[in-house]
């Protein structure tokens, strides 16, 4: 391991505090998620459209959601908002501190938020934060095979498709597959999207 990488990993070990900072670009703001965001979030998570897109297999109550939030170890959660739409979605990084990686999830619950470039803005903000201050080496995610919009966004941002997880989800009496994608810190930096610290 070269000295720069060794130093980066050493500093990564110090970044273990679960601090969620406000991130902003243009009209898109990522605020630390709190209880005031629960009502809309639970509504979105129970919508048939989001359940299908996100691969959810059960309904969510405010109580079960709050319990999940309070026990989501090593997860950074932001509420997505714009000056026009207000709170319109959420984005999460589930960190694995040992492996210097994080699992990325995003959903725009408000249909008016889709197709406006908000997802791309959020993705850029979170990746710059993940590969910058958080000192992560790898960010990975899943997409459902029929979600071509998400696949195009991730591919255009440099994510590499790692493969198909066959029949991994069981929903409504059917098995569903999902695709797995990843992006490494040096790949993000090579695209001129961010700087490693």
C-alpha positions in Angstrom: 0.0 0.0 0.0 1.5 3.4 -1.0 2.0 6.1 1.6 -0.8 8.3 0.4 -3.3 5.5 0.6 -2.0 4.4 4.0 -2.3 8.0 5.4 -5.9 8.2 4.0 -6.9 4.9 5.7 -5.3 6.1 8.9 -7.3 9.4 8.8 -10.4 7.4 7.9 -10.3 5.6 11.2 -10.7 9.0 12.9 -13.9 9.7 11.0 -16.2 7.6 13.0 -18.5 10.3 14.6 -22.0 10.1 13.2 -22.2 13.8 12.3 -24.7 14.7 9.5 -23.8 18.1 7.9 -26.1 20.2 5.8 -25.1 20.0 2.2 -26.3 22.4 -0.5 -25.9 23.0 -4.2 -28.1 25.5 -6.1 -31.7 25.1 -5.0 -31.2 21.6 -3.5 -30.6 21.3 0.2 -29.7 18.2 2.2 -30.6 18.7 5.9 -30.0 16.3 8.7 -33.1 14.0 8.9 -35.2 14.5 12.0 -38.6 13.5 13.4 -40.4 16.3 11.5 -39.7 14.4 8.3 -41.3 11.1 9.4 -44.9 11.7 8.3 -44.1 12.3 4.7 -41.4 9.6 4.6 -43.8 7.0 5.9 -46.4 8.0 3.4 -43.9 7.7 0.6 -42.5 4.3 1.8 -46.0 2.9 1.8 -46.9 4.1 -1.8 -47.1 1.2 -4.3 -44.9 3.1 -6.7 -42.0 3.6 -4.3 -42.4 0.1 -2.8 -41.9 -1.4 -6.3 -39.1 1.0 -7.3 -37.3 0.5 -4.0 -37.9 -3.2 -3.6 -39.8 -2.8 -0.3 -41.7 -5.9 0.8 -43.8 -4.7 3.7 -45.7 -1.6 5.0 -44.1 0.9 7.3 -45.7 2.6 10.3 -44.5 5.8 12.0 -43.5 3.8 15.0 -41.6 1.1 13.1 -39.9 3.8 11.0 -38.8 5.9 14.0 -37.5 2.7 15.7 -35.5 1.9 12.5 -34.1 5.5 12.4 -33.1 5.3 16.1 -31.3 2.0 15.6 -29.7 2.6 12.2 -26.1 2.3 13.3 -23.5 4.1 11.2 -26.2 5.5 8.9 -26.2 9.2 7.7 -29.6 10.3 6.7 -30.6 13.6 5.0 -33.9 15.1 4.0 -33.9 16.4 0.5 -35.7 19.7 0.0 -35.9 22.5 -2.6 -37.1 26.1 -2.1 -40.2 25.3 -4.3 -41.1 21.8 -3.3 -40.0 21.7 0.4 -39.2 18.2 1.7 -39.4 16.0 -1.4 -37.3 12.9 -0.6 -34.5 11.4 1.5 -31.0 10.1 0.9 -29.0 7.7 3.1 -25.4 6.4 3.4 -25.1 3.2 5.4 -21.4 3.2 6.4 -19.2 0.2 7.0 -16.3 1.8 8.9 -14.1 -1.3 8.8 -14.3 -1.6 5.0 -14.3 2.2 4.3 -17.5 1.8 2.2 -21.1 2.9 2.3 -24.4 1.7 0.8 -26.2 4.5 -1.0 -30.0 4.9 -1.1 -32.1 7.7 -2.4 -35.8 8.3 -3.1 -37.8 11.2 -4.3 -41.2 10.7 -2.8 -42.9 13.7 -4.4 -43.6 13.0 -8.0 -43.1 16.7 -8.9 -39.5 16.3 -7.8 -38.7 13.7 -10.5 -37.2 14.7 -13.9 -35.8 18.0 -12.6 -32.2 17.0 -12.1 -32.6 16.8 -8.3 -31.4 13.2 -8.1 -28.2 14.1 -9.9 -27.6 17.1 -7.7 -28.1 15.0 -4.6 -25.9 12.2 -5.9 -23.1 14.7 -6.6 -23.4 16.3 -3.1 -23.3 12.9 -1.3 -20.5 11.5 -3.3 -18.3 14.5 -2.8 -19.0 14.2 1.0 -18.5 10.4 1.0 -15.1 10.6 -0.8 -14.1 13.9 0.8 -14.7 14.4 4.5 -15.9 10.9 5.2 -12.8 9.4 3.5 -14.7 6.5 2.0 -13.1 4.2 -0.6 -16.2 2.7 -2.1 -19.9 3.6 -2.5 -22.3 0.9 -3.7 -26.0 0.6 -4.4 -28.8 -1.5 -6.0 -31.3 -0.8 -8.7 -34.3 -2.8 -9.9 -33.7 -4.1 -13.4 -36.6 -2.0 -14.9 -35.5 1.3 -13.3 -33.7 2.6 -16.4 -33.8 6.2 -15.2 -31.8 5.3 -12.1 -29.4 3.1 -14.1 -28.7 5.9 -16.5 -28.0 8.3 -13.7 -25.6 6.0 -11.9 -23.8 4.9 -15.1 -23.3 8.6 -16.2 -21.9 9.3 -12.7 -19.2 6.6 -13.2 -20.8 3.7 -11.3 -19.8 0.3 -12.6 -22.4 -2.5 -12.8 -21.0 -5.4 -10.8 -23.7 -7.9 -11.6 -27.2 -9.2 -11.2 -28.3 -10.6 -7.8 -30.8 -13.2 -9.1 -34.1 -13.7 -7.4 -32.9 -11.9 -4.2 -36.3 -10.3 -3.3 -39.6 -12.1 -2.7 -42.6 -9.8 -3.2 -46.3 -10.5 -4.0 -45.6 -14.2 -4.6 -42.7 -13.5 -7.1 -39.0 -13.5 -6.9 -37.2 -10.3 -8.2 -33.6 -9.7 -9.1 -31.7 -6.5 -8.6 -28.5 -5.0 -10.1 -25.5 -4.1 -8.0 -23.3 -1.0 -8.8 -20.2 0.5 -7.2 -18.0 3.6 -7.5 -14.5 4.0 -6.0 -12.9 7.2 -4.7 -10.2 7.3 -7.3 -12.7 6.8 -10.1 -14.8 9.7 -8.8 -11.7 11.9 -8.5 -10.5 10.9 -12.0 -13.8 12.2 -13.4 -13.0 15.6 -11.9 -16.0 15.4 -9.6 -14.2 15.8 -6.3 -10.9 15.9 -4.5 -9.7 13.3 -2.0 -8.6 14.6 1.4 
